[in-house]
Amino acid sequence: MNYFVRRQDNEYGRCDGMLHEIRERDTLYKVSRLYGVTLEELMEKNPTVDVYNLTIGDKLCIPVKHIPYIVQSGDTLDWLLEHFNLDYETFRNANPQMKPIMLTENDVVYIPETDG
């Protein structure tokens, strides 16, 4: 289930990234790992959010370089490459954490944004 939203205006201001709504058991560290950004980048992008005291429903602006995608049951590498119009090298460079490439349901992979 993907619940990511691009470029949103919200009560915290304009978000030039992805908007993430805090869920039960989310921590700043967990969110940073999910999106592949540093804690410092999250805090810098969310100056009005009390990042040390997150509550369910808080929204964080995520400064991402790639769009996270949650692997669904039945997804294959070939399907992802075709669906997102990517070559293997581009996909691999966006997902260095995957050694070797193995897709498991609910894993997060990163899809590079393309021009156009």
Secondary structure by P-SEA (a helix, b strand, c coil): cccccccccccccccccbbbbbcccccaaaaaaaacccaaaaaaaccccccccccccbbbbbbccbbbbcccccccaaaaaaaacccaaaaaaaccccccccccccbbbbbbbccc
